[in-house]
Amino acid sequence: MTRTLLATSLSLICLLAQAAEPVATPIGAAGAPKSSFATNPIVYFAITDRFYNGNPANDQSYGRKPDGAKEIGTFHGGDLAGLTVKLKEGYFRNLGVNAIWITAPYEQIRGWVQGGKEEFKHYAYHGYFALDYTVLDKNMGTPDELREFVDTAHAQGVRVLFDIVMNHPGYLDIETAHQLNIPVLWKGAYEQYTLKDYHGWIDYNADRKQWAEWWGGDWVRAGLNGYTAAGSSDLTMQLAYLPDFKTEQAKAVGLPAFLKKKTDTGAVALPNATVRDYLVTWLTNWVRDYGVDGFRVDTAKHVEMASWQALKQAGNAALAEWKAKNPQKKIDDAPFWMVGEVFPHAVERTAYFDNGFDSLINFDLQDRKLDDPLELDRLYGDYARKLAAGSSEGKAFDVLSYLSSHDTRLYKRDQLITAGTALLLAPGGVQIFYGDETARPDGPASAGDPQQSTRSSMNWASPNTAVLAHWQKLGQFRARHPALARGVHRKLSDEPYAFSRIHGDDRVVAAPFAKGEVSISVAHVYKDGQMVRDAYSGTTAKVEGGMVKLLAQGPVLLETQ
């Protein structure tokens, strides 16, 4: 959720995700990845509601309904059970994925707000309008379904990352105000409100005692009676008019009034706790209870560093506790992992890495020219050098590069072979946005919120099988080779463009644009007489005179036998 995320909208559409047989390729030589997750993150980002519907019975929880129009901002049915279905089918394993980042599954506002410029009903399908951090949103599933999802992922060596927000909760929508008896609606609002007159039914000038029945002025800035007005800095502003949590204040607070009355909450009063203390506790309880391996942190630059440090420390403690209690379910003993969204951060070491973060989203790659060998080599060399320099003191430093984003745009659908190659061979960590590997098409959007088009339902009924097979081969190759993420980058030749990456004993050579009969210089990587395998075509060749000759059937991806 970048600075444009909530231009009073965060939504999208397409068709309800339909089941189709997965297009799978054998893992073959892949086996278990040689590298740790922290060394070589391959993260799959799924907007859970738009991914796969595993339990249609939960589709209209809390009275949520389709809008009967374009379904831009409504719930589409995807859920935790759907993610588990695809795990069991081997979908993520076939992509080489070692972590799944899912949208925040805790309870969201129950109804809708105006989307775009009063253009569509905007529900919180994306997880960025939190209502109750302590319970699952019923559209996402049940505690048993969450546990099965996490356990199934862990059994395959795949970590689970929650998208989380500490900067703001959701708006107060009319449905939630009605269901939780927050007395700020005009008489008749619940029966009469429409998309065009929505805000006219909320009494924004209601008495401070009435507005205190919501989060309350001790908890958030909101510009309402009894609340502090927003500031002008990144840390005190209201993003898209969302209430801003006072995570920086040292004042102890009690539970918000609505949570004291809410019958299905897990929230309890904490002694001498600040807003930060409550949020950190609520969020890391998911780690302690289910074994969640890490967080993708939204809007990180809008929260002070001390909060991120506190979240990381509590996450480490919670995950260690869960692993001690569940030794048979854990993947390994790695600590809690955090990646942040700090728009427009690129590949540079900043203070975030000394305050809880292991990685940050890399906003640089999407706008680079990925089909030009010269430019691609410059990018690879630049990334590899900066990552090595930033990690030289043994401190965490990584980035997650991506092609498409839910906050910007989908990468051109007719360029996903070439661009997918560039992404999956990039130094550092990589993030696959759901549907880039199947050429999922854009969905409908509105003039006031064009980013909604990036969040269409997954195209299970019509995946581009050629693109999927390509991404599977590249993903599996990457999963086997930490050198791609951490190795020293060296250009070997211009024609065909080829490079090597070497990290410890791991040595790979790639020629991303190779075509037909090619001869690739590998003298500095492999010894004469050594047999190497092209992971893309499956063919083998012997190194002779420092060269490897073979018929390229796509990018050449050389590894030792």
FISENU-997566 format. One line per field, with one value per residue (C-alpha): residue number from 1; x, y, z. Coordinates in nm, 2 decimals. Layout:
BEGIN
num	(NUM  ...) $
X	(X  ...) $
Y	(Y  ...) $
Z	(Z  ...) $
//
This chain:
BEGIN
num	(1  2  3  4  5  6  7  8  9  10  11  12  13  14  15  16  17  18  19  20  21  22  23  24  25  26  27  28  29  30  31  32  33  34  35  36  37  38  39  40  41  42  43  44  45  46  47  48  49  50  51  52  53  54  55  56  57  58  59  60  61  62  63  64  65  66  67  68  69  70  71  72  73  74  75  76  77  78  79  80  81  82  83  84  85  86  87  88  89  90  91  92  93  94  95  96  97  98  99  100  101  102  103  104  105  106  107  108  109  110  111  112  113  114  115  116  117  118  119  120  121  122  123  124  125  126  127  128  129  130  131  132  133  134  135  136  137  138  139  140  141  142  143  144  145  146  147  148  149  150  151  152  153  154  155  156  157  158  159  160  161  162  163  164  165  166  167  168  169  170  171  172  173  174  175  176  177  178  179  180  181  182  183  184  185  186  187  188  189  190  191  192  193  194  195  196  197  198  199  200  201  202  203  204  205  206  207  208  209  210  211  212  213  214  215  216  217  218  219  220  221  222  223  224  225  226  227  228  229  230  231  232  233  234  235  236  237  238  239  240  241  242  243  244  245  246  247  248  249  250  251  252  253  254  255  256  257  258  259  260  261  262  263  264  265  266  267  268  269  270  271  272  273  274  275  276  277  278  279  280  281  282  283  284  285  286  287  288  289  290  291  292  293  294  295  296  297  298  299  300  301  302  303  304  305  306  307  308  309  310  311  312  313  314  315  316  317  318  319  320  321  322  323  324  325  326  327  328  329  330  331  332  333  334  335  336  337  338  339  340  341  342  343  344  345  346  347  348  349  350  351  352  353  354  355  356  357  358  359  360  361  362  363  364  365  366  367  368  369  370  371  372  373  374  375  376  377  378  379  380  381  382  383  384  385  386  387  388  389  390  391  392  393  394  395  396  397  398  399  400  401  402  403  404  405  406  407  408  409  410  411  412  413  414  415  416  417  418  419  420  421  422  423  424  425  426  427  428  429  430  431  432  433  434  435  436  437  438  439  440  441  442  443  444  445  446  447  448  449  450  451  452  453  454  455  456  457  458  459  460  461  462  463  464  465  466  467  468  469  470  471  472  473  474  475  476  477  478  479  480  481  482  483  484  485  486  487  488  489  490  491  492  493  494  495  496  497  498  499  500  501  502  503  504  505  506  507  508  509  510  511  512  513  514  515  516  517  518  519  520  521  522  523  524  525  526  527  528  529  530  531  532  533  534  535  536  537  538  539  540  541  542  543  544  545  546  547  548  549  550  551  552  553  554  555  556  557  558  559  560  561) $
X	(0.00  0.21  0.13  -0.14  -0.28  -0.58  -0.69  -1.00  -0.98  -0.80  -0.98  -1.01  -1.18  -1.22  -1.42  -1.45  -1.15  -1.23  -1.05  -0.84  -0.58  -0.24  0.01  0.29  0.64  0.85  1.09  1.35  1.70  1.55  1.50  1.54  1.69  2.06  2.02  1.85  1.54  1.72  2.00  1.77  1.41  1.16  0.84  0.50  0.25  -0.11  -0.41  -0.59  -0.94  -0.84  -0.64  -0.85  -1.19  -1.15  -1.46  -1.75  -1.95  -1.76  -1.80  -2.06  -1.95  -2.08  -2.35  -2.09  -2.24  -2.14  -2.23  -2.39  -2.17  -1.80  -1.72  -1.41  -1.39  -1.60  -1.49  -1.44  -1.42  -1.05  -0.95  -0.70  -0.85  -0.79  -0.42  -0.40  -0.56  -0.29  -0.01  -0.13  -0.14  0.23  0.17  0.41  0.67  0.68  0.76  1.05  0.88  1.00  0.76  0.40  0.31  -0.06  -0.28  -0.37  -0.61  -0.74  -1.08  -1.15  -1.42  -1.74  -1.90  -1.79  -1.68  -1.68  -1.43  -1.25  -1.46  -1.79  -1.75  -1.77  -1.83  -1.49  -1.47  -1.15  -1.07  -0.71  -0.66  -0.57  -0.88  -0.83  -1.11  -0.99  -0.63  -0.71  -0.95  -0.96  -1.18  -1.45  -1.41  -1.06  -1.15  -1.14  -0.86  -0.84  -0.81  -0.53  -0.35  -0.38  -0.25  0.06  0.13  0.10  0.33  0.59  0.58  0.69  0.97  0.76  0.74  0.42  0.44  0.15  0.10  0.05  -0.03  0.07  0.01  -0.37  -0.68  -0.97  -1.24  -1.56  -1.80  -2.18  -2.22  -1.96  -2.11  -2.45  -2.34  -2.13  -2.37  -2.13  -2.37  -2.26  -2.51  -2.81  -3.15  -3.24  -2.88  -2.86  -3.17  -3.11  -2.74  -2.61  -2.28  -2.35  -2.48  -2.27  -2.10  -2.42  -2.54  -2.25  -2.26  -1.90  -1.99  -2.14  -2.06  -1.71  -1.88  -2.04  -1.71  -1.53  -1.73  -1.50  -1.11  -1.10  -0.87  -0.61  -0.56  -0.58  -0.56  -0.88  -0.98  -1.31  -1.46  -1.24  -0.96  -0.62  -0.60  -0.35  0.00  0.19  0.49  0.51  0.47  0.16  -0.04  -0.36  -0.30  -0.61  -0.79  -0.75  -0.72  -0.35  -0.24  -0.05  0.23  0.49  0.32  0.44  0.09  -0.07  -0.42  -0.71  -0.89  -1.09  -1.46  -1.59  -1.35  -1.47  -1.82  -1.74  -1.84  -1.62  -1.29  -0.97  -0.86  -0.81  -0.68  -0.31  -0.16  0.03  0.03  0.08  -0.08  0.24  0.23  -0.12  -0.05  0.28  0.11  -0.19  0.03  0.28  0.02  -0.04  0.32  0.30  -0.02  0.03  0.40  0.38  0.74  0.75  0.57  0.56  0.52  0.29  0.36  0.67  0.79  0.48  0.57  0.87  1.17  1.12  0.80  0.96  1.24  0.98  0.78  1.09  1.20  0.86  0.83  1.16  1.05  0.71  0.85  1.11  0.84  0.62  0.91  1.00  0.64  0.62  0.96  0.80  0.63  0.90  1.11  1.43  1.55  1.58  1.46  1.15  1.19  1.06  1.04  0.91  0.74  0.92  0.82  1.03  1.32  1.57  1.89  2.06  2.13  1.94  1.84  1.55  1.80  1.93  1.57  1.41  1.41  1.58  1.47  1.28  1.07  1.28  1.08  1.36  1.34  0.99  1.09  1.42  1.48  1.49  1.51  1.84  2.15  2.38  2.13  2.05  2.41  2.46  2.16  2.28  2.63  2.50  2.26  2.52  2.79  2.55  2.41  2.76  2.88  2.58  2.61  2.99  2.95  2.73  2.42  2.09  2.06  1.85  1.58  1.28  1.25  0.93  0.77  0.41  0.25  -0.10  -0.01  0.13  0.06  0.09  0.40  0.32  0.15  0.32  0.67  0.65  0.89  1.18  1.09  1.04  1.38  1.53  1.35  1.43  1.80  1.83  2.06  1.89  1.55  1.26  0.88  0.64  0.31  0.02  -0.06  0.26  0.35  0.02  -0.02  -0.33  -0.50  -0.58  -0.93  -1.17  -1.09  -1.22  -1.09  -1.04  -0.85  -0.68  -0.46  -0.77  -0.71  -0.40  -0.60  -0.81  -0.90  -0.64  -0.69  -0.71  -0.94  -0.71  -0.35  -0.08  0.08  0.39  0.46  0.39  0.63  0.90  0.86  0.86  1.19  1.35  1.20  1.33  1.67  1.68  1.57  1.87  2.13  2.20  2.47  2.19  2.09  2.43  2.70  2.97  2.83  3.07  2.99  3.14  3.05  2.85  2.73  2.55  2.52  2.63  2.73  2.84  2.75  2.97  2.89  3.11  3.09  2.78  2.86  2.61  2.62  2.33  2.27  1.92  1.88  2.04  1.90  1.99  2.34  2.56  2.91  2.95  3.28  3.29  3.67  3.65  3.37  3.40  3.70  3.77  3.62  3.35  2.99  2.73  2.36  2.13  1.85  1.61  1.64  1.76  2.05  2.41  2.74  3.11  3.34  3.60  3.86  3.68  3.36  3.02  2.84  2.47  2.14  1.95  1.58  1.53  1.76  2.06  2.09  2.41  2.48  2.71  2.58) $
Y	(0.00  0.29  0.66  0.61  0.29  0.44  0.73  0.62  0.29  -0.03  -0.29  -0.47  -0.75  -1.01  -1.33  -1.54  -1.76  -2.10  -2.42  -2.55  -2.83  -2.68  -2.66  -2.84  -2.93  -3.19  -3.05  -3.29  -3.18  -2.91  -3.11  -2.91  -2.56  -2.54  -2.20  -2.06  -1.84  -1.53  -1.59  -1.65  -1.53  -1.63  -1.48  -1.52  -1.24  -1.35  -1.12  -1.40  -1.29  -1.29  -1.61  -1.92  -2.00  -2.31  -2.26  -2.09  -2.10  -1.80  -1.57  -1.33  -1.31  -1.01  -0.95  -0.86  -0.89  -0.86  -0.52  -0.66  -0.43  -0.46  -0.61  -0.38  -0.36  -0.65  -0.97  -1.24  -1.55  -1.64  -1.76  -1.95  -2.28  -2.19  -2.13  -2.47  -2.64  -2.49  -2.59  -2.95  -2.94  -2.85  -2.51  -2.31  -2.59  -2.61  -2.23  -2.28  -2.05  -2.06  -1.80  -1.70  -1.34  -1.31  -1.01  -0.94  -1.21  -1.05  -0.89  -0.59  -0.33  -0.52  -0.30  -0.08  0.28  0.49  0.37  0.61  0.91  0.77  0.50  0.16  -0.01  -0.06  -0.34  -0.43  -0.74  -0.63  -0.63  -0.27  -0.15  -0.33  -0.35  -0.62  -0.74  -1.03  -1.25  -1.38  -1.22  -1.47  -1.42  -1.55  -1.86  -2.03  -2.08  -2.44  -2.34  -2.09  -2.36  -2.61  -2.35  -2.27  -2.63  -2.74  -2.47  -2.55  -2.92  -2.81  -2.58  -2.27  -1.98  -1.78  -1.40  -1.18  -0.84  -0.61  -0.24  -0.05  0.29  0.30  0.10  0.11  0.38  0.37  0.24  0.25  -0.13  -0.16  0.13  -0.03  -0.38  -0.26  0.01  0.30  0.60  0.83  0.76  0.97  0.81  0.59  0.57  0.19  0.16  0.44  0.50  0.48  0.51  0.87  1.00  0.78  1.04  1.24  0.96  0.98  1.26  1.38  1.66  1.42  1.48  1.37  1.11  0.95  0.94  0.81  0.49  0.41  0.40  0.72  1.01  0.84  0.58  0.77  1.10  1.16  1.52  1.44  1.56  1.44  1.34  1.50  1.65  1.50  1.65  1.73  1.49  1.13  1.01  1.21  1.24  1.06  0.85  0.89  1.02  0.69  0.73  0.74  0.53  0.72  0.46  0.72  0.83  0.70  0.74  0.42  0.35  0.12  -0.09  0.12  0.14  -0.07  -0.36  -0.36  -0.43  -0.65  -1.00  -1.19  -1.02  -1.16  -0.82  -0.78  -0.49  -0.49  -0.32  0.01  -0.06  0.21  0.20  0.05  -0.22  -0.33  -0.34  -0.53  -0.78  -0.83  -0.88  -1.11  -1.33  -1.47  -1.57  -1.73  -1.91  -2.03  -2.01  -1.72  -1.68  -1.31  -0.99  -0.77  -0.43  -0.18  0.20  0.15  0.51  0.64  0.48  0.56  0.33  0.24  0.06  -0.15  -0.24  -0.34  -0.55  -0.73  -0.82  -0.94  -1.14  -1.31  -1.40  -1.52  -1.74  -1.89  -1.98  -2.14  -2.34  -2.47  -2.59  -2.73  -2.88  -3.12  -2.84  -2.59  -2.55  -2.46  -2.24  -1.92  -1.60  -1.39  -1.21  -0.87  -0.69  -0.33  -0.11  0.23  0.40  0.47  0.27  0.11  -0.09  0.10  0.04  0.28  0.30  0.06  -0.23  -0.13  -0.11  -0.45  -0.50  -0.78  -0.66  -0.38  -0.38  -0.27  -0.01  0.02  -0.29  -0.24  0.07  -0.07  -0.18  -0.56  -0.66  -0.50  -0.71  -0.41  -0.24  -0.56  -0.64  -0.29  -0.34  -0.69  -0.56  -0.26  -0.47  -0.73  -0.48  -0.28  -0.59  -0.73  -0.39  -0.35  -0.69  -0.68  -0.63  -0.93  -0.72  -0.79  -0.62  -0.74  -0.62  -0.78  -0.70  -0.74  -0.69  -0.61  -0.45  -0.41  -0.04  0.06  -0.15  -0.50  -0.55  -0.58  -0.91  -0.98  -0.94  -1.18  -1.43  -1.19  -0.99  -1.30  -1.42  -1.09  -1.09  -1.45  -1.41  -1.08  -1.04  -1.02  -1.15  -1.17  -1.13  -1.30  -1.11  -1.36  -1.41  -1.27  -1.64  -1.71  -1.37  -1.29  -1.00  -0.66  -0.63  -0.34  -0.03  0.33  0.67  0.76  0.44  0.28  0.06  -0.16  -0.32  -0.49  -0.70  -0.91  -1.27  -1.53  -1.67  -2.04  -2.12  -1.97  -1.96  -1.89  -2.23  -2.12  -1.84  -2.06  -2.34  -2.07  -1.93  -2.27  -2.36  -2.03  -2.05  -2.40  -2.31  -2.01  -2.21  -2.44  -2.16  -1.91  -1.77  -1.60  -1.40  -1.35  -1.43  -1.22  -1.11  -1.12  -1.07  -1.35  -1.24  -1.00  -1.25  -1.42  -1.21  -1.44  -1.39  -1.60  -1.58  -1.75  -1.78  -2.02  -2.36  -2.26  -2.16  -2.08  -1.94  -1.78  -1.65  -1.49  -1.40  -1.71  -1.85  -2.15  -2.29  -2.10  -2.12  -1.98  -1.90  -2.06  -2.07  -1.88  -2.08  -2.45  -2.67  -2.84  -3.19  -3.10  -3.19  -2.92  -2.92  -2.66  -2.65  -2.49  -2.75  -3.04  -3.11  -3.17  -3.07  -3.10  -2.80  -2.81  -2.54  -2.32  -2.33  -2.49  -2.55  -2.64  -2.57  -2.30  -2.37  -2.06  -1.89  -2.10  -2.19  -2.38  -2.57  -2.86  -3.21) $
Z	(0.00  -0.12  -0.11  -0.37  -0.22  -0.06  -0.27  -0.08  -0.26  -0.25  -0.47  -0.79  -0.98  -1.24  -1.24  -0.93  -0.93  -1.08  -1.04  -1.32  -1.32  -1.23  -1.51  -1.33  -1.43  -1.25  -1.00  -1.13  -1.01  -0.79  -0.47  -0.16  -0.20  -0.10  0.05  0.35  0.31  0.44  0.18  -0.11  -0.06  -0.33  -0.21  -0.37  -0.30  -0.31  -0.25  -0.07  -0.17  -0.54  -0.54  -0.50  -0.34  -0.12  0.09  -0.08  0.25  0.38  0.08  0.22  0.59  0.79  0.52  0.25  -0.09  -0.46  -0.61  -0.92  -1.14  -1.21  -0.87  -0.86  -0.48  -0.35  -0.20  -0.47  -0.25  -0.22  0.12  0.33  0.23  -0.13  -0.06  0.11  -0.20  -0.42  -0.18  -0.18  -0.56  -0.56  -0.72  -0.51  -0.50  -0.88  -0.88  -0.64  -0.39  -0.04  0.12  0.07  0.16  0.21  0.27  0.63  0.74  1.06  1.08  0.85  0.85  0.78  0.52  0.23  0.18  -0.13  -0.39  -0.62  -0.70  -0.56  -0.83  -0.66  -0.33  -0.17  0.08  0.27  0.06  0.06  0.44  0.48  0.67  1.00  1.25  1.50  1.50  1.73  1.53  1.17  0.92  0.85  0.47  0.51  0.70  1.04  1.29  1.18  0.82  0.90  1.10  0.82  0.57  0.78  0.87  0.50  0.39  0.66  0.56  0.21  0.34  0.26  0.51  0.57  0.59  0.69  0.54  0.85  0.91  1.22  1.07  1.07  1.12  0.87  0.82  1.02  0.76  0.80  0.82  1.10  1.29  1.27  1.37  1.66  1.78  1.74  1.77  1.49  1.22  1.13  1.18  0.88  0.76  0.76  0.55  0.30  0.24  -0.12  -0.30  -0.39  -0.05  0.17  0.39  0.44  0.66  0.91  1.17  1.16  1.40  1.66  2.02  2.14  2.37  2.06  1.86  2.17  2.12  1.83  1.86  2.07  2.08  2.29  2.01  1.67  1.50  1.30  1.31  1.48  1.80  2.08  1.84  1.76  1.41  1.17  1.13  0.82  0.87  0.74  1.10  1.19  0.86  0.78  0.46  0.25  0.55  0.74  1.12  1.22  1.52  1.79  1.81  1.91  2.23  2.57  2.73  2.86  2.71  2.77  2.52  2.27  2.36  2.07  2.15  2.51  2.39  2.09  2.18  1.94  2.00  2.15  2.28  2.65  2.85  2.90  3.21  3.15  2.77  2.50  2.16  2.03  2.30  2.21  1.83  1.88  2.11  1.89  1.58  1.73  1.89  1.54  1.54  1.88  1.81  1.45  1.37  1.12  1.00  0.92  0.83  0.52  0.68  0.50  0.49  0.70  0.65  0.83  1.16  1.38  1.39  1.75  1.67  1.41  1.65  1.91  1.65  1.54  1.89  1.99  1.67  1.74  2.09  1.97  1.69  1.91  2.16  1.89  1.76  2.10  2.15  1.79  1.70  1.45  1.26  1.22  0.91  1.09  1.38  1.17  1.34  1.26  0.92  0.83  0.49  0.46  0.21  0.20  -0.12  -0.33  -0.17  -0.41  -0.34  -0.07  0.30  0.52  0.89  0.84  0.84  1.18  1.32  1.26  0.89  0.70  0.36  0.19  -0.13  -0.42  -0.63  -0.89  -1.11  -1.25  -1.44  -1.58  -1.94  -1.89  -2.25  -2.33  -2.24  -2.18  -1.95  -1.77  -1.70  -1.56  -1.33  -1.22  -1.15  -0.96  -0.74  -0.67  -0.56  -0.34  -0.17  -0.10  0.03  0.25  0.40  0.46  0.84  0.87  0.92  0.75  0.41  0.12  -0.12  -0.28  -0.64  -0.84  -1.18  -1.10  -0.79  -0.64  -0.59  -0.93  -1.24  -1.39  -1.61  -1.98  -2.03  -2.36  -2.20  -1.91  -2.06  -2.10  -1.79  -1.58  -1.68  -1.57  -1.24  -1.14  -1.23  -1.03  -0.73  -0.39  -0.31  -0.55  -0.52  -0.76  -0.77  -0.81  -1.18  -1.33  -1.38  -1.56  -1.75  -1.54  -1.72  -1.58  -1.43  -1.43  -1.23  -1.20  -1.30  -0.94  -0.85  -1.15  -0.93  -0.87  -1.21  -1.08  -0.84  -1.07  -0.98  -1.06  -1.41  -1.31  -1.60  -1.86  -1.75  -2.01  -1.99  -2.18  -1.94  -1.64  -1.76  -1.81  -1.46  -1.31  -1.47  -1.37  -1.02  -0.96  -1.09  -0.86  -0.56  -0.60  -0.63  -0.36  -0.60  -0.80  -0.49  -0.32  -0.57  -0.73  -1.07  -1.37  -1.73  -1.94  -2.30  -2.51  -2.78  -2.64  -2.33  -2.05  -1.69  -1.39  -1.03  -0.77  -0.40  -0.20  -0.38  -0.58  -0.94  -1.21  -1.56  -1.74  -2.09  -2.06  -2.43  -2.59  -2.92  -3.13  -3.13  -2.88  -2.75  -2.40  -2.24  -1.89  -1.83  -1.51  -1.37  -1.47  -1.54  -1.87  -1.88  -1.63  -1.72  -1.68  -1.72  -1.88  -1.63  -1.89  -2.16  -1.94  -2.18  -2.07  -2.21  -2.15  -2.09  -2.36  -2.41  -2.16  -2.37  -2.35  -2.68  -2.69  -2.85  -2.65  -2.61  -2.41  -2.16  -2.09  -1.72  -1.65  -1.32  -1.23  -1.26) $
//
